[in-house]
């Protein structure tokens, strides 16, 4: 798989540039980031959904998701999709968010290019989704809520959720407080098939630390998908000393040649796209007393997360 480090750096440099001012949800700069994603979807021949001919799914409280589809080759499986997502927004106010989450968007864009240029089209379709509004707390339907874009999408999907086989969330990548070649993956306990696919991606040079979100809590954009019982993984390099701080800048990622363990998400995605036999299951690996019950953050935890975002600093020992 021909992943270009130069492309990844180019995307991070643009999205985490001072000109975009940290891509605060609802800002003109966040919209510019969305248009940057759209431009590259068009360049890579990633198709817009039928519902959104300009790729943009406008959110009712501001902002926009950017959605693109690479159709599968199998007449039956092409109606199913694996979703790859990354949130494009950050905190604004000079917090540039290179690892969180310009790097996640960069990886998504590069994988879109790689899959689109491949001579072997995947059997299932791929939905590439850059969700907006992951960072900011808003009152939605009388409740304080993060993950605005992902939550809106699951209520207004472009693929039937029953045909959404799996979700891979890319969040906080490019820097690691333990090892450049270490990935953290949450959510594997819910699917034996996901366990088998992901386990095959471990090598001596690229390690994966499998965590259970029953211990850490469900995090980020995959929360709404887990609540819909869609097998979902949260893929991250973990937090670092500049997480949600003004030191999370592009040059600290660009110095690291192997900054994303870049082929691992692609290999996981390939394993879900029809190259392997087996049923994609949900919750078979979870403890029996927790089956089909995705843990939800209580309101006071959501308020605490929002306060930390306003302070400009999150906990440094747990991924977003």
C-alpha positions in Angstrom: 0.0 0.0 0.0 1.6 3.2 -1.2 1.0 5.7 1.6 2.7 9.0 1.1 4.3 10.7 4.1 4.6 13.9 2.1 0.9 13.9 1.5 0.2 13.4 5.2 2.5 16.2 6.1 1.0 18.5 3.5 -2.5 17.9 4.9 -1.4 18.4 8.6 0.5 21.6 7.7 -2.6 23.1 6.0 -5.2 22.0 8.6 -3.1 22.9 11.6 -1.8 26.2 10.1 -2.2 29.5 12.1 -4.4 30.7 9.2 -7.1 28.2 10.2 -6.9 29.4 13.9 -7.7 26.0 15.4 -10.8 25.2 13.3 -13.4 26.1 16.0 -16.8 24.6 15.4 -19.1 27.0 13.6 -16.3 29.3 12.5 -15.3 30.3 9.0 -12.0 28.6 9.5 -13.7 25.3 10.3 -15.7 25.6 7.1 -12.5 26.2 5.2 -11.2 22.9 6.6 -14.3 21.2 5.4 -13.9 22.7 2.0 -10.3 21.4 2.0 -11.5 17.9 2.6 -14.2 18.3 -0.1 -11.6 19.5 -2.6 -9.5 16.4 -2.1 -12.5 14.0 -2.2 -13.2 15.5 -5.7 -9.6 15.2 -6.7 -9.5 11.6 -5.7 -12.8 10.7 -7.4 -14.5 10.0 -4.1 -18.2 10.3 -5.0 -20.6 12.5 -3.0 -23.7 10.8 -1.5 -26.9 11.1 -3.5 -28.4 13.2 -0.7 -25.6 15.7 -0.6 -24.2 16.4 -4.1 -21.7 18.9 -2.7 -20.4 16.4 -0.1 -21.6 18.7 2.8 -24.2 17.5 5.3 -25.2 20.8 7.1 -25.8 20.5 10.8 -28.9 22.3 12.1 -27.0 24.1 14.9 -24.1 25.1 12.6 -21.1 23.4 11.0 -21.0 20.6 8.5 -20.0 17.0 8.0 -18.1 16.1 4.8 -19.1 12.8 3.4 -17.6 10.9 0.4 -18.2 7.3 -0.9 -16.0 4.9 -2.7 -18.4 2.3 -4.1 -17.6 -1.4 -3.7 -17.3 -3.8 -6.6 -19.6 -6.6 -5.4 -23.2 -6.2 -6.6 -24.5 -7.2 -3.2 -21.8 -6.1 -0.7 -21.6 -2.7 -2.3 -24.8 -1.8 -0.5 -22.9 -2.3 2.7 -20.2 0.1 4.0 -17.3 0.4 6.4 -17.1 3.9 7.7 -13.8 5.7 8.3 -14.2 8.9 10.2 -12.1 11.7 11.7 -13.3 15.0 13.3 -12.1 18.1 11.5 -12.9 20.7 14.2 -10.7 21.7 17.1 -10.9 24.3 19.9 -10.0 27.5 18.0 -8.4 30.5 19.8 -4.9 29.6 18.7 -5.1 25.9 19.7 -4.0 24.5 16.3 -4.8 20.9 17.0 -2.2 19.2 14.8 -2.5 15.7 16.4 -6.1 16.4 17.5 -7.2 16.1 14.8 -5.5 17.4 11.8 -3.4 14.2 11.7 -6.6 12.1 11.8 -8.1 13.9 8.9 -4.8 13.7 7.0 -4.7 9.9 7.4 -8.4 9.7 6.2 -7.6 11.7 3.1 -4.5 9.7 2.3 -6.4 6.4 2.7 -9.1 7.8 0.5 -6.5 8.4 -2.2 -4.9 5.1 -1.8 -8.1 3.1 -2.0 -9.4 5.1 -4.9 -6.2 4.6 -6.9 -6.0 0.9 -6.2 -6.3 -1.5 -9.1 -8.3 -3.8 -6.8 -11.6 -2.2 -5.8 -13.0 -3.3 -2.4 -16.1 -5.5 -2.4 -17.9 -3.4 0.2 -18.2 0.4 -0.1 -16.2 2.8 2.0 -17.8 5.9 3.5 -15.2 8.5 4.4 -16.7 10.9 6.9 -15.2 14.1 8.4 -17.5 14.9 11.3 -17.8 18.4 12.7 -18.5 19.5 16.2 -16.7 16.8 18.2 -15.0 19.2 20.6 -17.7 21.7 21.7 -20.5 21.1 24.2 -23.9 22.2 23.0 -27.4 21.9 24.3 -29.2 19.5 21.8 -32.7 18.4 22.5 -32.4 19.6 26.1 -29.2 17.7 26.8 -25.6 18.7 26.9 -23.8 16.9 24.1 -20.4 16.5 22.4 -20.0 14.7 19.0 -22.5 16.9 17.2 -21.7 15.7 13.7 -21.5 12.0 14.4 -24.7 12.1 16.4 -26.5 14.0 13.6 -25.2 11.5 11.0 -26.5 8.4 12.8 -30.0 10.1 12.7 -29.5 11.0 9.0 -27.3 8.3 7.5 -26.4 8.0 3.8 -26.1 4.2 4.3 -28.7 2.2 6.2 -27.2 1.7 9.7 -28.1 -2.0 9.4 -25.8 -2.0 6.3 -23.0 -0.2 8.1 -20.7 -3.1 9.0 -18.1 -1.3 11.1 -16.7 2.1 12.0 -13.1 3.1 12.4 -12.5 6.4 14.2 -9.2 8.2 13.8 -8.5 10.6 16.6 -5.4 12.2 18.2 -2.6 10.7 16.1 1.0 11.5 15.2 2.4 11.8 18.6 2.8 9.3 21.4 4.1 9.5 24.9 5.3 5.9 24.8 6.4 5.0 21.3 6.0 6.4 17.8 5.0 3.0 16.5 2.3 2.2 19.1 -1.4 2.4 18.4 -4.1 2.3 21.0 -7.4 0.7 19.9 -10.6 0.7 21.9 -13.7 -1.3 21.3 -12.4 -4.7 20.3 -14.2 -6.5 23.1 -17.5 -6.1 21.2 -16.5 -8.1 18.1 -14.5 -11.3 17.7 -14.2 -10.6 13.9 -12.7 -7.2 14.7 -10.3 -8.9 17.1 -9.1 -11.3 14.4 -8.6 -8.6 11.7 -6.8 -6.2 14.0 -4.6 -8.9 15.6 -3.2 -9.7 12.2 -1.8 -6.1 11.9 0.7 -6.4 14.8 4.3 -6.6 13.7 7.6 -6.3 15.5 7.9 -2.7 14.3 4.3 -1.6 14.8 2.6 -2.5 18.1 -1.0 -2.2 19.0 -2.2 -1.9 22.6 -5.8 -3.2 22.8 -7.8 -1.5 25.5 -11.4 -2.2 26.6 -13.7 0.8 26.6 -15.6 -0.9 29.4 -12.7 0.3 31.6 -11.9 3.6 29.9 -15.4 4.6 28.8 -16.5 5.1 25.3 -14.9 8.1 23.7 -15.2 10.3 20.7 -17.2 10.0 17.5 -17.7 6.3 17.8 -20.1 6.7 20.8 -23.3 7.2 18.6 -22.3 4.2 16.5 -21.7 1.9 19.5 -25.1 2.9 20.8 -26.5 1.7 17.5 -24.7 -1.6 18.0 -22.3 -1.1 15.1 -18.9 -2.7 15.6 -16.6 0.3 16.2 -13.0 1.0 16.9 -11.3 4.1 18.3 -7.8 4.3 16.9 -5.3 6.7 18.5 -1.7 7.2 19.4 -2.9 8.5 22.8 -2.5 11.8 24.5 0.8 13.7 25.0 2.1 16.7 26.9 0.6 19.2 24.4 -2.8 17.5 24.2 -5.5 20.3 24.1 -2.6 22.8 24.5 -1.1 25.4 22.3 2.0 23.2 21.7 0.1 20.8 19.6 1.6 22.1 16.3 2.4 20.6 12.9 6.2 20.7 13.2 6.1 18.4 16.2 4.5 15.8 14.0 6.5 16.5 10.9 9.7 15.6 12.7 8.5 12.0 13.1 9.1 9.9 10.0 6.7 7.1 11.0 4.3 9.5 12.8 1.1 7.5 12.2 2.2 3.9 12.0 0.5 4.8 8.8 -0.4 1.4 7.3 -2.2 0.0 10.3 -5.6 1.7 9.9 -5.5 0.8 6.2 -4.8 -2.9 6.9 -7.7 -3.0 9.4 -10.0 -1.4 6.9 -9.0 -3.9 4.2 -9.9 -6.7 6.5 -13.4 -5.4 6.8 -14.0 -4.7 3.2 -14.7 -8.2 1.9 -11.2 -9.7 1.6 -11.9 -12.0 4.5 -14.7 -14.4 5.2 -16.7 -14.2 8.4 -19.6 -12.5 10.0 -19.0 -9.0 11.4 -20.5 -9.4 14.8 -21.3 -7.0 17.6 -20.8 -7.6 21.4 -19.8 -11.2 21.2 -16.6 -10.6 23.0 -18.1 -8.4 25.8 -18.8 -9.7 29.3 -22.3 -11.1 29.4 -23.6 -8.6 32.0 -22.7 -5.7 29.7 -24.1 -7.1 26.4 -25.7 -4.5 24.2 -25.3 -1.7 26.7 -22.9 1.0 25.5 -21.8 3.0 28.5 -22.9 6.6 28.3 -21.2 9.6 29.9 -23.3 11.2 32.6 -24.1 14.9 32.3 -21.6 15.9 34.9 -18.8 14.2 33.0 -19.9 16.0 29.8 -19.9 19.3 31.6 -16.4 18.5 33.0 -15.1 17.7 29.5 -16.6 20.9 28.2 -14.9 22.9 31.0 -11.6 21.4 30.2 -12.0 22.3 26.5 -12.7 25.9 27.5 -9.7 25.9 29.8 -7.6 24.7 26.8 -6.3 21.6 28.5 -7.6 18.0 28.8 -6.4 15.2 31.0 -3.0 14.1 29.8 -3.4 10.5 30.6 -6.4 9.5 28.6 -7.3 9.9 24.9 -10.2 12.1 23.8 
